[in-house]
Amino acid sequence: MRIATWNVNSITARLPRLLAWLESSGTDVLCIQEIKSAESAFPYEPLRELGYEAAVNATGRWNGVGVISRVGLADVTPGLPGGPDYEGEQEPRAIAATCGGVRVQSVYVPNGREIGHPHYDYKLRWFEALRTSAAVDAAAGGPFAVLGDFNVAPADEDVWDRAVFEGSTHVTTKEREALAALREVGLSDVMPRPLKYDHPFTYWDYRELGFPKNKGMRIDLVYGNEAFTKAVSDAYVDREERKGKGASDHAPVVVDLDI
């Protein structure tokens, strides 16, 4: 089974590339983030024509997540159980489903904006709720993984230049500790291999030639329980999909499982 995660940065803008990639990559299950589309406007029909069904949690604003599958889609749980509100609402940042016997949760962790901002505290509270929620699925016995844009670089080597990020979000001790706490519930980081260079960055800013200069970050992650990680036969960042006109600023992270 081939499972992937991809922050598409607008399903509308990325649809032709998404459909072509699904066909060429042979992906069975895709977790997507930053849909930026209302659920009613989601392109279900073009996906059905390729043999995929989709479950979506989206409102048409800046967030939105989904699970796309051609191996079944059951026990769908939209939202983050126990998740915090931000400015009076629970944003559409999580959705879980069981696909071909594998439980996946697609997440788009809050950015945090800047240290000391209410959004930063919200991010830390969101991680706490994710840890509590993931503990239930991680202990259920079957393969389970949380996949998505975590908006945290786990270690200094996961950013192109640590000095550039000094005093910024994504690399602070509190964020990294919140991410690392997922290991306490039995999840571990599935490290993908890079297709080029020596580190598997997953995000490159559109500005200042970030991608051609490989000024990247590894913030799109896969955290799986033991049943999931034991089944991993390969994992890589499809860096090629970041190239060319109309690309997202994130690349897909692909994991192959022997189930």
N, C-alpha and C positions, 0 to 999 in steps of 0.2 A: 504494500500500500504506500502511495506517495502522498504525503501531507505537507502543506506549505502555509506560510503566513506572509502577507503583503499589505503594507500601508499604501493604498492606491492613490491617496490624495485626490479624491473626487472620482466616483464611479462613472459619472457622465463624461468627464474629460478622458478617462482611461479605458473606456469600454472596448474600443477596437483592439487595443493592445492586450487587454485582459482576455478577451475571447481567443485571440490568436495564441496567446501564451498557454492558455488551458489546453488548446488542441496540440500544440507542439511539445509541451512539457510532460503530458501524460499524468497530470496531477489528479488525484482522486478526491482530495478534500483540501479546500483553500479557506483559510481564515483571513478576512479582509478587515481593514480599519480605515477610518477617515473617509467614509462613504460620501459625506456632504450632499446627501439627497434624502428627501422624504421617502418613507417606506413605500408609499403609493406610487412613487416615480421610479422605484428600483427596476432594473431591466431583467425581470424574471423570465420573460419569453425568449430572448436571445440565448439565455443560459439553458432553458429547457430544450431548445433546438440542438444543443450540444450534448444533451443527456444529463444535465445538472439541475438539481433543485437547490433552493436557497432559503435560509432563515435569516431575517434581518431585524436589527434593533436600530432604528434611525428616525430622526425627526426633521431632517432637511436643513440643519444648521451647520455647525462646524465639526461635528463628531460622526458617530454612526459606525456600527460594526456588523459583520455578518459571517455566516458559515455557508460555503458552497460545496455541494457534495454530489458525487455520482455513485456512491456506495451506500446510500440510505441516509435518512435524516430523522432522528427520533429524539424524544425526551428533550425538546427544545426549552431552554430556560433563558428568556431575555432579561437583561439587567444583571446587576451584581447584587446577590442576596446580602442584605444588611449594609449596602453601600451608602455612603454619605451623600447628602444633597449639596449642591453649590448654587447659591443665590436662589434657594427655594425650590430647586428641582433636581431630580436624579438624572444626570446626563446619560445618553445612550452610549455607554463605553464598554459594555460587556454582553456577550451572548454565548451560551453553551449548547452543545448538541452531541448526540451519539451517532457516529457514522461508521458503519461496517464494524461495529464492536469496539471502536475507539472513542472515548469521550474527549472532546476538545472544547476549549473555552477561548474564544477570540476576545482580546482585550486591547483597549486603547487607553493607556494610563494617562492621567492628566499631566500636562506639560510642567506645571509649577510656576512658570513665568519668571519669577525672580525670588531670591531668598528674602523672606520676610513678608512676601505678598500673601494674601489670604489663599490664593490658588496653590501656593507651596504647602501650606498646612493641609489644605484639601487633598493634595496629592499623597501626603503621608497617611492621612486617614483612609484614603482609598486603598492604599496598599494594605493597611491593617484589615480592612474588610475582605480584600482579595485573599489574604492569607487564611482567614477564617473560613471563607467559602471553599477555597481550594483544598483545604484539609479534608473536607467531607468526600470529595470526588477522589482525592489521592488515596484515601484509605478504603475505597470501595472494592478494590481487588483487581479490576480490569485496567487496561492501558488508559492513561489519562495525561493530558498535557495542556498547559496554558500557553497560548501562542499570541504574539502580537507586538505592538509598538509599546514598549515599557517606558520609554522616555528616560532611561537611566543607562549609562555606560557602566557595566559591572566593575571594571578595573581601569587603571590609568592607560593600559595598552589598548583599551577599546576606544580611544580618541586619538586623532592624528597628532595633536600637540597638547599635552596636559596643561601647559602654561597658558595657553589661549583661553582655557575654560576656568581659570582661577577666579573664584568669587561668583561663579555662575551655577545655575541648576544643572542637572543631569550627572554631576560628578561629586556632589556633596556627600559627606559621611552619612548623614541621616537618610538620604535617598538610597545609597548603597546598602545600608543596614536594613532598610525596609525591603529591598529586593532580596537580599541574602536570607531574610527571615523565611522565605518560601522553602528553603532547604530544611527548616525545622519541621515542616509538615510532610517531608518525604519527596520533595521535588528537587531536581538538579538540572543545571544548565546544559543543554545539548549544544556543544560547540561545533559550528559548521566549518567546513574548510573553504578558504578563498579560492576563487578561480584565477585570481591574479594578485600579485603582491604577496606580502607575508602575513596579512591579518584580514579577517573576514568582516570588514566594515559593511554596514547595511544601509547607511544613510549618508548622503552628500548634499550639502546646501546648493541651491541653484546659483547662488551668488559667488563671485570671485573665482570662477572656474573650479569650484569645489570638487567636482567629479574628475575632470581631466588631471587635476593635481593630487587626486586621492586624499583630499582633506575630509576624511570621513569619520563616522562614529558607528559603533556596534550597539544599537539600541533596540533592534527588532530581534526578539529572543524566543526561544522555545524551552519551557521548563516542564519536564516530564517526571512522572513517578517511576518506580523501579520497573513495573511491568512495561511501561513505554520505552524507557531508555535501554532496557535489555534487548528490545526488538529492533533497535536502530542499526541499520546496515550501512547507511551513508547520510551525510548532511552537508549541505553547501549553500553558499550565497550565489544566486543567479545574477551575477554582476552585469551580465550582458543586457539584462532587461532595464538597466538604468541608462543605457546608451540611447542616443538618437532623439529625434523630435518627438515631443509629447510624452516623454517619460515621467513617471513619478520620481520624487526625490528619494524614494526608498526602493531597494531591490528585494525581490522575494527571497525568503529563506526556505529551503526545501529539505525535507527529512524523509528518507526511505525506511520503511519498517518491514520486517519479515514477520508477518502475523499468520 
